[in-house]
Amino acid sequence: MAATTLTSNDAKVLSALFDPESSPSASVKITPLPQSLPRTSEAELSSLQGIERAAIRPLNTTQPSPESADAAIAALSNLIASHPDYASAYANRAQAIRLKIADDAIFSRESSNLTEDLFANLANTIALATPTSPQDAMSPLQARLLATTHTHRGYLLLKAAKAAREGKLEGGPAEVRGAGQDQLEEMASRDFFFGGRYGDKVAQQLAVKTNPYAKMCGAIVKEAMRKEIAEAMPRIEIPNKAE
């Protein structure tokens, strides 16, 4: 079989598929100082972080109680009401809401309202924290917040894909309930890509594993290898019984 020669463009495409860090769009400019978030002034950031830490402190236990989660949600909701552009509060409220839902009931009909709130808070975090331009520099705090939030949503979408495959996708946002398994996996892969882009190493690996194009390329490569091996195998002549 003749050797296949990849063009430079083919090589770049395959490299980007299987190694998210190799893509030029994956570069993020992070400035070490000062810590900052979009739409939040440096002067008020420290004060808001103090209120936020106090709100979630009761959750820093091995098994936070439902009452602790409710108290944290209420405190964070008050913070959001007074500072609706403070992205981090939405992310922590999403975490508190997540504690109220059993892992196997995230997409159940009974948990639908909570799951909708969970996704809404993650979406608000991303909308508020994402830089206006991909070339804009960001602080480590902003990058970490985006990495965590995209990865969290990617994980939930992957669970939604599993629920769809098993016929158990009954609750959650309409855009999730209305999507099929493949579409949900693509959505999860996109979130994992951004989670990795902003610095989460696990998300980088998951982005590759869930990338539909990488899967397709992998299937094509496997089939090509199977055919090549079959062609290389010596033919075995099976004699007729009469012989």
LOBATOR-956138 format. One record per atom (N, C-alpha, C): atom name; x, y, z. Coordinates in nm, 4 decimals. Atoms other than C-alpha are relative to their C-alpha. Layout:
N
CA:X:Y:Z
...
//
This chain:
243
N:0.0850:-0.1191:0.0000
CA:0.0000:0.0000:0.0000
C:0.0884:0.1238:0.0000
N:-0.0808:-0.1215:0.0092
CA:0.1351:0.3438:-0.0928
C:-0.0123:0.0824:0.1266
N:0.0011:-0.0829:-0.1201
CA:0.2331:0.5697:0.1922
C:-0.0814:0.1256:-0.0245
N:0.0819:-0.1203:0.0099
CA:-0.0053:0.8576:0.2611
C:0.0783:0.1189:0.0518
N:-0.0715:-0.1206:-0.0408
CA:0.1482:1.2040:0.2758
C:-0.0998:0.1073:0.0403
N:0.0891:-0.1046:-0.0487
CA:-0.0283:1.4643:0.4889
C:0.0498:0.1370:-0.0445
N:-0.0371:-0.1384:0.0282
CA:-0.0336:1.8232:0.3734
C:0.0227:0.0709:0.1328
N:-0.0238:-0.0749:-0.1237
CA:0.0773:2.0850:0.6254
C:-0.1316:0.0390:0.0650
N:0.1304:-0.0366:-0.0552
CA:-0.2867:2.1898:0.6638
C:-0.0653:-0.1197:0.0674
N:0.0539:0.1218:-0.0609
CA:-0.3961:1.8289:0.7281
C:0.0643:-0.0242:0.1355
N:-0.0725:0.0229:-0.1251
CA:-0.1292:1.7991:0.9943
C:-0.0465:0.0953:0.1088
N:0.0459:-0.0987:-0.0981
CA:-0.2453:2.1188:1.1634
C:-0.1385:-0.0356:0.0522
N:0.1357:0.0364:-0.0405
CA:-0.6079:2.0033:1.1646
C:0.0024:-0.1164:0.0974
N:-0.0082:0.1163:-0.0877
CA:-0.5229:1.6644:1.3139
C:0.0640:0.0354:0.1329
N:-0.0665:-0.0419:-0.1231
CA:-0.2913:1.8268:1.5668
C:-0.0965:0.0744:0.0899
N:0.0963:-0.0763:-0.0792
CA:-0.5654:2.0644:1.6782
C:-0.1080:-0.0899:0.0572
N:0.1028:0.0914:-0.0481
CA:-0.8144:1.7783:1.7069
C:0.0464:-0.0793:0.1205
N:-0.0466:0.0900:-0.1040
CA:-0.5997:1.5569:1.9243
C:0.0831:0.0686:0.1078
N:-0.0751:-0.0746:-0.1010
CA:-0.4064:1.8252:2.1139
C:-0.0527:0.1424:0.0042
N:0.0599:-0.1323:-0.0034
CA:-0.6191:2.1292:2.2078
C:0.1006:0.1104:0.0227
N:-0.0973:-0.1035:-0.0314
CA:-0.3120:2.3133:2.3322
C:0.0779:0.0439:-0.1239
N:-0.0773:-0.0335:0.1189
CA:-0.1594:2.3077:1.9840
C:-0.0698:0.1033:-0.0872
N:0.0745:-0.0944:0.0817
CA:-0.4327:2.5259:1.8345
C:0.0348:0.1432:0.0369
N:-0.0319:-0.1396:-0.0298
CA:-0.3412:2.8956:1.8012
C:-0.1080:0.0677:0.0818
N:0.1087:-0.0636:-0.0730
CA:-0.6852:2.9868:1.9355
C:-0.0029:-0.0413:0.1453
N:0.0017:0.0482:-0.1375
CA:-0.6059:2.7975:2.2556
C:0.0835:0.0869:0.0933
N:-0.0859:-0.0815:-0.0846
CA:-0.3591:3.0610:2.3784
C:-0.0815:0.1036:0.0756
N:0.0686:-0.0960:-0.0853
CA:-0.4814:3.2748:2.6671
C:0.1042:0.0873:0.0677
N:-0.0928:-0.0927:-0.0644
CA:-0.3061:3.5846:2.7946
C:-0.0425:0.0216:0.1447
N:0.0305:-0.0159:-0.1418
CA:-0.2954:3.5764:3.1735
C:0.1029:0.0927:0.0625
N:-0.0890:-0.0938:-0.0687
CA:-0.1517:3.8677:3.3680
C:0.0023:-0.0351:0.1482
N:-0.0079:0.0436:-0.1399
CA:-0.0246:3.7744:3.7158
C:-0.0658:0.0954:0.0986
N:0.0573:-0.0990:-0.0913
CA:-0.1412:4.0972:3.8811
C:-0.0629:0.1127:-0.0810
N:0.0711:0.0317:-0.1241
CA:-0.3778:4.2431:3.9779
C:-0.1107:-0.1019:-0.0264
N:0.1151:0.0880:0.0135
CA:-0.6543:3.9930:4.0442
C:-0.1216:0.0862:-0.0317
N:0.1145:-0.0822:0.0396
CA:-0.9661:4.1208:3.8721
C:-0.1031:-0.0847:-0.0725
N:0.1080:0.0608:0.0761
CA:-1.2993:4.0286:3.7163
C:-0.0669:0.1091:-0.0830
N:0.0691:-0.1002:0.0810
CA:-1.4832:4.2032:3.4333
C:-0.1215:0.0555:0.0743
N:0.1181:-0.0670:-0.0548
CA:-1.7508:4.4512:3.5415
C:0.0028:0.0144:0.1523
N:-0.0152:-0.0154:-0.1450
CA:-1.6187:4.4495:3.8998
C:0.1259:0.0813:0.0256
N:-0.1153:-0.0865:-0.0232
CA:-1.3914:4.7282:4.0180
C:0.0959:-0.0640:0.0997
N:-0.1004:0.0519:-0.0932
CA:-1.0683:4.6459:4.1985
C:-0.0306:0.0436:0.1427
N:0.0287:-0.0537:-0.1331
CA:-1.1848:4.8608:4.4888
C:-0.1028:-0.0845:0.0749
N:0.1053:0.0754:-0.0676
CA:-1.4931:4.6477:4.5598
C:0.0214:-0.1515:-0.0044
N:-0.0207:0.1438:0.0146
CA:-1.3551:4.3051:4.4615
C:0.0305:-0.0669:0.1334
N:-0.0385:0.0602:-0.1278
CA:-1.1945:4.2344:4.7996
C:-0.1184:-0.0105:0.0948
N:0.1175:-0.0001:-0.0872
CA:-1.5120:4.3281:4.9868
C:-0.1005:-0.1064:-0.0432
N:0.0934:0.1000:0.0516
CA:-1.7302:4.1113:4.7626
C:0.0498:-0.1417:0.0266
N:-0.0563:0.1324:-0.0275
CA:-1.4939:3.8165:4.8037
C:-0.0185:-0.0377:0.1467
N:0.0206:0.0266:-0.1418
CA:-1.5219:3.8498:5.1813
C:-0.1426:-0.0432:0.0285
N:0.1414:0.0370:-0.0160
CA:-1.9026:3.8384:5.1669
C:-0.0249:-0.1389:-0.0576
N:0.0159:0.1294:0.0683
CA:-1.8827:3.5440:4.9275
C:0.0571:-0.1138:0.0841
N:-0.0619:0.1039:-0.0837
CA:-1.6452:3.3467:5.1504
C:-0.0858:-0.0304:0.1218
N:0.0865:0.0201:-0.1167
CA:-1.8731:3.3990:5.4496
C:-0.1250:-0.0790:-0.0383
N:0.1213:0.0681:0.0457
CA:-2.1707:3.2755:5.2453
C:0.0220:-0.1491:-0.0216
N:-0.0234:0.1414:0.0333
CA:-2.0071:2.9486:5.1396
C:0.0774:-0.0749:0.1080
N:-0.0787:0.0657:-0.1050
CA:-1.8091:2.8770:5.4575
C:-0.0712:-0.1224:0.0586
N:0.0687:0.1178:-0.0550
CA:-2.0810:2.6418:5.5975
C:0.0026:-0.1221:-0.0925
N:-0.0025:0.1117:0.0952
CA:-2.0418:2.4288:5.2829
C:0.1336:-0.0731:-0.0005
N:-0.1340:0.0601:-0.0003
CA:-1.6756:2.3515:5.3508
C:0.0105:-0.1120:0.1022
N:-0.0013:0.1194:-0.0845
CA:-1.7511:2.0218:5.5239
C:-0.0112:-0.1218:-0.0907
N:0.0057:0.1222:0.0804
CA:-1.7454:1.6603:5.4100
C:-0.1380:-0.0223:-0.0589
N:0.1372:0.0185:0.0461
CA:-2.1251:1.6408:5.3866
C:-0.0861:0.1184:0.0437
N:0.0822:-0.1163:-0.0359
CA:-2.2944:1.9821:5.3882
C:-0.1479:-0.0377:0.0062
N:0.1423:0.0298:-0.0150
CA:-2.6544:1.9678:5.5061
C:-0.0820:0.0799:-0.1009
N:0.0875:-0.0764:0.0898
CA:-2.9455:2.0780:5.2848
C:-0.0270:0.1405:0.0540
N:0.0235:-0.1310:-0.0609
CA:-3.0025:2.3605:5.5330
C:0.1175:0.0945:-0.0257
N:-0.1190:-0.0816:0.0273
CA:-2.6441:2.4818:5.4858
C:0.0008:0.0462:-0.1455
N:0.0064:-0.0360:0.1421
CA:-2.6899:2.4751:5.1087
C:-0.1038:0.1095:-0.0225
N:0.1048:-0.1018:0.0135
CA:-3.0140:2.6729:5.1382
C:0.0471:0.1350:0.0527
N:-0.0500:-0.1244:-0.0589
CA:-2.8461:2.9300:5.3635
C:0.1021:0.0663:-0.0928
N:-0.1007:-0.0537:0.0924
CA:-2.5566:2.9683:5.1187
C:-0.0667:0.0597:-0.1236
N:0.0718:-0.0496:0.1179
CA:-2.7948:3.0079:4.8250
C:-0.0676:0.1334:0.0302
N:0.0677:-0.1245:-0.0384
CA:-2.9909:3.2753:5.0123
C:0.0995:0.1151:0.0124
N:-0.1013:-0.1048:-0.0184
CA:-2.6757:3.4685:5.1078
C:0.0588:0.0437:-0.1341
N:-0.0551:-0.0331:0.1318
CA:-2.5356:3.4482:4.7548
C:-0.1033:0.0731:-0.0864
N:0.1058:-0.0688:0.0748
CA:-2.8714:3.5550:4.6103
C:-0.0089:0.1463:0.0418
N:-0.0015:-0.1389:-0.0477
CA:-2.8606:3.8666:4.8295
C:0.1181:0.0764:-0.0602
N:-0.1187:-0.0626:0.0580
CA:-2.5084:3.9377:4.7049
C:-0.0219:0.0310:-0.1477
N:0.0264:-0.0188:0.1431
CA:-2.6182:3.8932:4.3436
C:-0.1021:0.1115:-0.0227
N:0.1014:-0.1050:0.0135
CA:-2.9197:4.1186:4.3971
C:0.0625:0.1390:0.0089
N:-0.0646:-0.1306:-0.0167
CA:-2.6917:4.4019:4.5091
C:0.1144:0.0222:-0.0986
N:-0.1113:-0.0102:0.0958
CA:-2.4087:4.3243:4.2639
C:-0.0222:-0.1026:-0.1122
N:0.0376:0.0983:0.1033
CA:-2.5648:4.1492:3.9602
C:0.1082:-0.0302:-0.1029
N:-0.1075:0.0246:0.0972
CA:-2.2437:4.1741:3.7553
C:0.1191:-0.0741:0.0603
N:-0.1106:0.0694:-0.0669
CA:-2.0270:3.9859:4.0061
C:-0.0051:-0.1482:-0.0363
N:0.0077:0.1338:0.0606
CA:-1.9582:3.6638:3.8138
C:0.0214:-0.1136:0.0993
N:-0.0367:0.1095:-0.0896
CA:-1.8066:3.4568:4.0932
C:-0.1156:-0.0453:0.0883
N:0.1127:0.0360:-0.0868
CA:-2.1231:3.4686:4.3055
C:-0.0932:-0.0988:-0.0693
N:0.0845:0.0936:0.0751
CA:-2.3189:3.2908:4.0307
C:0.0625:-0.1397:-0.0013
N:-0.0688:0.1295:0.0032
CA:-2.0552:3.0162:4.0107
C:-0.0160:-0.0726:0.1332
N:0.0142:0.0634:-0.1306
CA:-2.0710:2.9539:4.3847
C:-0.1450:-0.0351:0.0305
N:0.1408:0.0366:-0.0190
CA:-2.4503:2.9631:4.3846
C:-0.0310:-0.1276:-0.0777
N:0.0175:0.1240:0.0760
CA:-2.4389:2.6959:4.1130
C:0.0525:-0.1195:0.0791
N:-0.0566:0.1085:-0.0806
CA:-2.2139:2.4850:4.3371
C:-0.0928:-0.0353:0.1155
N:0.0909:0.0248:-0.1123
CA:-2.4559:2.5264:4.6286
C:-0.1266:-0.0713:-0.0473
N:0.1177:0.0668:0.0563
CA:-2.7525:2.4296:4.4100
C:0.0321:-0.1453:-0.0326
N:-0.0416:0.1362:0.0365
CA:-2.5595:2.1250:4.2873
C:-0.0021:-0.0925:0.1209
N:-0.0005:0.0810:-0.1219
CA:-2.5310:2.0043:4.6485
C:-0.1399:-0.0470:0.0385
N:0.1375:0.0352:-0.0346
CA:-2.9098:1.9866:4.6701
C:-0.0575:-0.1092:-0.0907
N:0.0504:0.0978:0.0965
CA:-2.9419:1.7409:4.3799
C:0.0820:-0.1283:0.0082
N:-0.0698:0.1288:-0.0003
CA:-2.8562:1.3716:4.4056
C:0.0630:-0.0231:-0.1367
N:-0.0754:0.0164:0.1242
CA:-2.6008:1.2684:4.1435
C:-0.0795:-0.0744:-0.1067
N:0.0761:0.0786:0.0976
CA:-2.8384:1.0199:3.9806
C:-0.1364:0.0609:-0.0309
N:0.1311:-0.0628:0.0209
CA:-3.1312:1.2648:3.9819
C:0.0105:0.1364:-0.0670
N:-0.0195:-0.1334:0.0581
CA:-2.9826:1.5670:3.8044
C:-0.0991:0.0267:-0.1131
N:0.0889:-0.0209:0.1141
CA:-3.1982:1.5141:3.4967
C:-0.1334:-0.0729:0.0174
N:0.1313:0.0575:-0.0287
CA:-3.5003:1.3630:3.6683
C:-0.1060:0.1090:-0.0074
N:0.1096:-0.0972:0.0070
CA:-3.8398:1.5290:3.6369
C:-0.0133:0.0754:0.1325
N:0.0155:-0.0612:-0.1320
CA:-3.8429:1.5966:4.0130
C:0.1027:0.1110:0.0250
N:-0.1075:-0.0977:-0.0223
CA:-3.5157:1.7927:4.0018
C:0.0078:0.1055:-0.1099
N:-0.0095:-0.0837:0.1194
CA:-3.5956:1.9833:3.6824
C:0.0215:0.1483:0.0313
N:-0.0130:-0.1429:-0.0313
CA:-3.6367:2.3290:3.8414
C:0.1382:0.0329:0.0552
N:-0.1333:-0.0227:-0.0559
CA:-3.3157:2.2989:4.0428
C:0.1068:-0.0087:-0.1091
N:-0.0983:0.0169:0.1074
CA:-3.1253:2.1761:3.7375
C:-0.0023:0.1184:-0.0962
N:0.0091:-0.1207:0.0834
CA:-3.2560:2.4678:3.5318
C:0.0725:0.1165:0.0663
N:-0.0696:-0.1065:-0.0736
CA:-3.1336:2.7064:3.8036
C:0.1511:-0.0204:-0.0046
N:-0.1425:0.0330:0.0039
CA:-2.7983:2.5278:3.8064
C:0.0617:0.0443:-0.1325
N:-0.0513:-0.0382:0.1320
CA:-2.7473:2.5723:3.4320
C:-0.0054:0.1514:-0.0208
N:0.0126:-0.1453:0.0166
CA:-2.8703:2.9332:3.4445
C:0.1131:0.0732:0.0709
N:-0.1085:-0.0640:-0.0741
CA:-2.6117:3.0239:3.7088
C:0.1345:-0.0213:-0.0681
N:-0.1245:0.0249:0.0735
CA:-2.3315:2.8593:3.5120
C:0.0071:0.0882:-0.1246
N:0.0030:-0.0835:0.1205
CA:-2.4407:3.0440:3.1975
C:0.0267:0.1465:0.0340
N:-0.0231:-0.1389:-0.0412
CA:-2.4475:3.3764:3.3840
C:0.1467:0.0236:0.0347
N:-0.1420:-0.0117:-0.0340
CA:-2.0979:3.3145:3.5197
C:0.0840:0.0167:-0.1259
N:-0.0773:-0.0027:0.1245
CA:-1.9605:3.2472:3.1726
C:-0.0235:0.1303:-0.0765
N:0.0315:-0.1229:0.0729
CA:-2.1411:3.5439:3.0171
C:0.0688:0.1213:0.0620
N:-0.0583:-0.1152:-0.0689
CA:-2.0089:3.7847:3.2810
C:0.1529:-0.0037:0.0037
N:-0.1456:0.0119:-0.0175
CA:-1.6534:3.6487:3.3048
C:0.0775:-0.0109:-0.1308
N:-0.0702:0.0175:0.1276
CA:-1.5720:3.5845:2.9376
C:0.0482:0.1346:-0.0541
N:-0.0516:-0.1269:0.0544
CA:-1.3457:3.8544:2.7897
C:-0.0696:0.0368:-0.1307
N:0.0655:-0.0485:0.1212
CA:-1.4859:4.0682:2.5095
C:0.0673:-0.0553:-0.1252
N:-0.0771:0.0529:0.1126
CA:-1.2086:3.9533:2.2748
C:0.0887:-0.1141:0.0492
N:-0.0891:0.1101:-0.0403
CA:-1.0122:3.6240:2.2830
C:0.1428:0.0457:0.0258
N:-0.1366:-0.0506:-0.0180
CA:-0.6966:3.8357:2.2708
C:0.0161:0.0832:0.1274
N:-0.0079:-0.0804:-0.1224
CA:-0.7837:4.0277:2.5882
C:0.0722:-0.0769:0.1102
N:-0.0682:0.0621:-0.1141
CA:-0.5563:3.9579:2.8843
C:-0.0975:-0.0143:0.1157
N:0.0860:0.0209:-0.1161
CA:-0.7168:3.8221:3.1995
C:0.0843:-0.0368:0.1209
N:-0.0703:0.0336:-0.1234
CA:-0.6211:3.7700:3.5612
C:-0.0111:-0.1501:0.0257
N:0.0124:0.1416:-0.0361
CA:-0.5582:3.4223:3.7083
C:-0.1370:-0.0317:0.0594
N:0.1324:0.0201:-0.0590
CA:-0.8840:3.4637:3.9035
C:-0.1055:-0.0177:-0.1082
N:0.0963:0.0081:0.1098
CA:-1.0835:3.5227:3.5855
C:0.0170:-0.1292:-0.0788
N:-0.0262:0.1233:0.0751
CA:-0.9167:3.2331:3.4004
C:-0.0439:-0.1222:0.0793
N:0.0380:0.1142:-0.0847
CA:-0.9680:2.9968:3.6935
C:-0.1518:-0.0134:0.0098
N:0.1459:0.0011:-0.0080
CA:-1.3349:3.0948:3.7238
C:-0.0611:-0.0559:-0.1280
N:0.0509:0.0494:0.1280
CA:-1.3962:3.0318:3.3539
C:0.0331:-0.1476:-0.0202
N:-0.0397:0.1407:0.0138
CA:-1.2030:2.7032:3.3588
C:-0.0914:-0.0896:0.0821
N:0.0835:0.0801:-0.0898
CA:-1.4014:2.5722:3.6558
C:-0.1439:-0.0073:-0.0495
N:0.1406:-0.0057:0.0401
CA:-1.7390:2.6837:3.5216
C:-0.0246:-0.0757:-0.1299
N:0.0155:0.0754:0.1253
CA:-1.6933:2.5517:3.1677
C:0.0136:-0.1502:0.0251
N:-0.0201:0.1420:-0.0291
CA:-1.5654:2.2208:3.3064
C:-0.1201:-0.0575:0.0740
N:0.1193:0.0427:-0.0737
CA:-1.8597:2.1966:3.5487
C:-0.1161:-0.0233:-0.0966
N:0.1111:0.0156:0.0946
CA:-2.1091:2.2532:3.2678
C:0.0264:-0.1138:-0.0978
N:-0.0334:0.1111:0.0882
CA:-1.9247:2.0120:3.0397
C:-0.0298:-0.1341:0.0647
N:0.0278:0.1236:-0.0742
CA:-1.9496:1.7431:3.3068
C:-0.1505:-0.0265:0.0045
N:0.1452:0.0162:-0.0050
CA:-2.3242:1.8046:3.3423
C:-0.0559:-0.0401:-0.1363
N:0.0471:0.0341:0.1347
CA:-2.3758:1.7903:2.9655
C:0.0366:-0.1429:-0.0382
N:-0.0392:0.1384:0.0254
CA:-2.1859:1.4628:2.9498
C:-0.0944:-0.0957:0.0722
N:0.0988:0.0803:-0.0732
CA:-2.4199:1.3249:3.2167
C:-0.1347:0.0040:-0.0714
N:0.1250:-0.0109:0.0751
CA:-2.7126:1.4547:3.0117
C:0.0030:-0.0911:-0.1221
N:-0.0140:0.0884:0.1159
CA:-2.5806:1.2667:2.7076
C:-0.0210:-0.1455:0.0412
N:0.0176:0.1365:-0.0511
CA:-2.5646:0.9487:2.9145
C:-0.1471:-0.0255:0.0321
N:0.1419:0.0140:-0.0316
CA:-2.9194:1.0085:3.0401
C:-0.0828:-0.0129:-0.1276
N:0.0716:0.0085:0.1278
CA:-3.0371:1.0634:2.6807
C:0.0168:-0.1383:-0.0614
N:-0.0270:0.1329:0.0553
CA:-2.8727:0.7383:2.5725
C:-0.0842:-0.1065:0.0704
N:0.0755:0.0977:-0.0795
CA:-3.0545:0.5536:2.8523
C:-0.1494:0.0306:0.0046
N:0.1410:-0.0369:-0.0003
CA:-3.3868:0.7268:2.7867
C:-0.0469:0.0585:0.1317
N:0.0333:-0.0536:-0.1322
CA:-3.3767:0.9030:3.1242
C:0.0154:0.1520:0.0080
N:-0.0150:-0.1455:0.0015
CA:-3.3397:1.2674:3.0175
C:-0.1388:0.0629:0.0104
N:0.1368:-0.0460:-0.0244
CA:-3.6587:1.4017:3.1757
C:-0.0074:0.1426:0.0538
N:0.0024:-0.1326:-0.0603
CA:-3.5588:1.7303:3.3421
C:0.1164:0.0849:-0.0452
N:-0.1070:-0.0916:0.0369
CA:-3.3351:2.0328:3.3045
C:-0.0475:0.1043:-0.0993
N:0.0368:-0.1048:0.0952
CA:-3.3301:2.3287:3.0639
C:-0.0550:-0.0579:-0.1304
N:0.0629:0.0467:0.1241
CA:-3.5348:2.3001:2.7447
C:0.1033:-0.0329:-0.1069
N:-0.1008:0.0240:0.1044
CA:-3.2230:2.3253:2.5252
C:0.0771:-0.1292:0.0246
N:-0.0644:0.1274:-0.0320
CA:-3.0791:2.0230:2.7062
C:-0.0969:-0.1147:-0.0256
N:0.1003:0.1056:0.0201
CA:-3.3987:1.8171:2.7072
C:-0.0279:-0.0239:-0.1477
N:0.0321:0.0130:0.1417
CA:-3.4482:1.8858:2.3372
C:0.1148:-0.0488:-0.0859
N:-0.1177:0.0430:0.0762
CA:-3.1004:1.7704:2.2357
C:0.0167:-0.1518:0.0076
N:-0.0296:0.1426:0.0007
CA:-2.9957:1.4203:2.1393
C:0.1363:-0.0284:0.0605
N:-0.1269:0.0400:-0.0615
CA:-2.6997:1.2248:2.2743
C:0.1206:0.0606:-0.0713
N:-0.1159:-0.0511:0.0748
CA:-2.4596:1.3254:1.9958
C:0.0159:0.1505:0.0170
N:-0.0061:-0.1453:-0.0146
CA:-2.5488:1.6934:2.0216
C:0.0473:0.0384:0.1398
N:-0.0412:-0.0284:-0.1378
CA:-2.5084:1.6884:2.3998
C:0.1489:-0.0278:0.0194
N:-0.1433:0.0292:-0.0089
CA:-2.1668:1.5256:2.3655
C:0.0825:0.1089:-0.0687
N:-0.0692:-0.1103:0.0675
CA:-2.0655:1.7975:2.1179
C:0.0019:0.1245:0.0882
N:0.0079:-0.1147:-0.0908
CA:-2.1840:2.0639:2.3636
C:0.0969:-0.0176:0.1164
N:-0.0927:0.0283:-0.1100
CA:-1.9877:1.8960:2.6422
C:0.1439:0.0184:-0.0461
N:-0.1356:-0.0120:0.0530
CA:-1.6779:1.8772:2.4227
C:0.0409:0.1458:-0.0144
N:-0.0292:-0.1432:0.0157
CA:-1.7012:2.2490:2.3497
C:0.0318:0.0633:0.1360
N:-0.0269:-0.0548:-0.1332
CA:-1.7226:2.3323:2.7206
C:0.1331:-0.0508:0.0545
N:-0.1288:0.0534:-0.0460
CA:-1.4319:2.1004:2.7983
C:0.1155:0.0691:-0.0725
N:-0.1045:-0.0715:0.0740
CA:-1.2323:2.2720:2.5230
C:0.0304:0.1334:0.0669
N:-0.0220:-0.1301:-0.0631
CA:-1.2862:2.6099:2.6850
C:0.0539:-0.0156:0.1420
N:-0.0559:0.0251:-0.1326
CA:-1.2226:2.4654:3.0305
C:0.1497:-0.0232:-0.0082
N:-0.1429:0.0234:0.0205
CA:-0.8880:2.3402:2.9011
C:0.0717:0.1245:-0.0476
N:-0.0598:-0.1231:0.0530
CA:-0.8223:2.6644:2.7169
C:0.0340:0.0966:0.1129
N:-0.0231:-0.0917:-0.1121
CA:-0.8491:2.8525:3.0444
C:0.0833:-0.0625:0.1112
N:-0.0988:0.0533:-0.0923
CA:-0.6182:2.6129:3.2256
C:-0.0308:-0.1292:0.0716
N:0.0325:0.1246:-0.0691
CA:-0.7996:2.2995:3.3466
C:0.0557:-0.1185:-0.0800
N:-0.0683:0.1089:0.0710
CA:-0.5781:2.0020:3.2524
C:-0.0922:-0.1189:-0.0265
N:0.0933:0.1112:0.0195
CA:-0.8510:1.7403:3.3027
C:-0.0956:0.0323:-0.1142
N:0.0903:-0.0412:0.1074
CA:-1.0823:1.9378:3.0751
C:0.0669:-0.0126:-0.1363
N:-0.0728:0.0144:0.1264
CA:-0.8132:1.9396:2.8051
C:-0.0073:-0.1438:-0.0500
N:0.0048:0.1413:0.0382
CA:-0.8077:1.5595:2.8065
C:-0.1416:-0.0411:-0.0399
N:0.1386:0.0347:0.0300
CA:-1.1868:1.5312:2.8132
C:-0.0457:0.0618:-0.1314
N:0.0358:-0.0642:0.1268
CA:-1.2140:1.7738:2.5207
C:0.0388:-0.0882:-0.1173
N:-0.0459:0.0886:0.1068
CA:-1.0140:1.5329:2.3056
C:-0.0856:-0.1261:-0.0052
N:0.0754:0.1256:-0.0045
CA:-1.2035:1.2244:2.4215
C:-0.1429:0.0166:-0.0491
N:0.1395:-0.0213:0.0391
CA:-1.5440:1.3808:2.3541
C:-0.0146:0.0723:-0.1328
N:0.0059:-0.0730:0.1263
CA:-1.4532:1.5663:2.0324
C:-0.0539:-0.0910:-0.1102
N:0.0592:0.0892:0.1012
CA:-1.6815:1.4204:1.7613
C:0.0886:-0.0190:-0.1220
N:-0.0877:0.0114:0.1167
CA:-1.4282:1.4932:1.4845
C:0.1194:-0.0893:0.0314
N:-0.1093:0.0879:-0.0399
CA:-1.1506:1.3262:1.6805
C:-0.0469:-0.1448:0.0014
N:0.0564:0.1353:0.0005
CA:-1.3786:1.0257:1.7289
C:-0.0106:-0.0523:-0.1427
N:0.0151:0.0400:0.1396
CA:-1.4518:1.0201:1.3562
C:0.1353:-0.0354:-0.0606
N:-0.1344:0.0278:0.0519
CA:-1.0822:1.0429:1.2712
C:0.0535:-0.1304:0.0570
N:-0.0461:0.1224:-0.0645
CA:-1.0101:0.7685:1.5218
C:-0.0615:-0.1226:-0.0643
N:0.0685:0.1123:0.0639
CA:-1.2694:0.5417:1.3609
C:0.0564:-0.0252:-0.1393
N:-0.0565:0.0136:0.1350
CA:-1.1279:0.6114:1.0134
C:0.1382:-0.0639:0.0062
N:-0.1348:0.0552:-0.0153
CA:-0.7737:0.5378:1.1299
C:-0.0064:-0.1486:0.0346
N:0.0132:0.1409:-0.0389
CA:-0.8843:0.2120:1.2950
C:-0.0397:-0.0863:-0.1190
N:0.0448:0.0759:0.1163
CA:-1.0639:0.1001:0.9787
C:0.1119:-0.0135:-0.1022
N:-0.1116:0.0051:0.0947
CA:-0.7643:0.1892:0.7605
C:0.1057:-0.0996:0.0465
N:-0.0979:0.0943:-0.0549
CA:-0.5330:-0.0050:0.9922
C:-0.0490:-0.1434:-0.0163
N:0.0553:0.1348:0.0132
CA:-0.7685:-0.3036:0.9866
C:0.0169:-0.0510:-0.1430
N:-0.0120:0.0399:0.1402
CA:-0.7694:-0.3058:0.6054
C:0.1450:-0.0252:-0.0384
N:-0.1417:0.0143:0.0336
CA:-0.3933:-0.2594:0.5848
C:0.0553:-0.1303:0.0560
N:-0.0450:0.1253:-0.0617
CA:-0.3338:-0.5485:0.8248
C:-0.0548:-0.1185:-0.0784
N:0.0623:0.1093:0.0752
CA:-0.5794:-0.7654:0.6307
C:0.0715:-0.0228:-0.1328
N:-0.0691:0.0122:0.1285
CA:-0.3992:-0.6911:0.3026
C:0.1410:-0.0556:0.0167
N:-0.1374:0.0456:-0.0225
CA:-0.0613:-0.7634:0.4572
C:0.0059:-0.1461:0.0417
N:0.0013:0.1390:-0.0461
CA:-0.1687:-1.1011:0.5951
C:0.0148:-0.0945:-0.1193
N:-0.0125:0.0977:0.1093
CA:-0.0600:-1.3985:0.3791
C:-0.1313:-0.0745:-0.0201
N:0.1231:0.0721:0.0294
CA:-0.3469:-1.5658:0.2055
C:0.0181:-0.1479:0.0325
N:-0.0050:0.1416:-0.0364
CA:-0.4209:-1.9131:0.3411
C:-0.0928:-0.0766:-0.0932
N:0.0796:0.0791:0.0925
CA:-0.5361:-2.1567:0.0788
C:-0.0614:-0.1172:0.0756
N:0.0689:0.1097:-0.0680
CA:-0.7988:-2.3925:0.2172
C:-0.0333:-0.1060:-0.1041
N:0.0242:0.1043:0.1008
CA:-0.7993:-2.7197:0.0270
C:-0.1436:-0.0489:0.0032
N:0.1329:0.0586:0.0054
CA:-1.1234:-2.8697:-0.0923
C:0.0012:-0.1346:0.0692
N:0.0082:0.1268:-0.0722
CA:-1.2451:-3.1696:0.0997
C:0.0357:-0.1170:-0.0915
N:-0.0256:0.1095:0.0933
CA:-1.2164:-3.3774:-0.2139
C:0.1478:-0.0281:-0.0137
N:-0.1433:0.0199:0.0141
CA:-0.8422:-3.3206:-0.2154
C:0.0555:-0.0741:0.1201
//
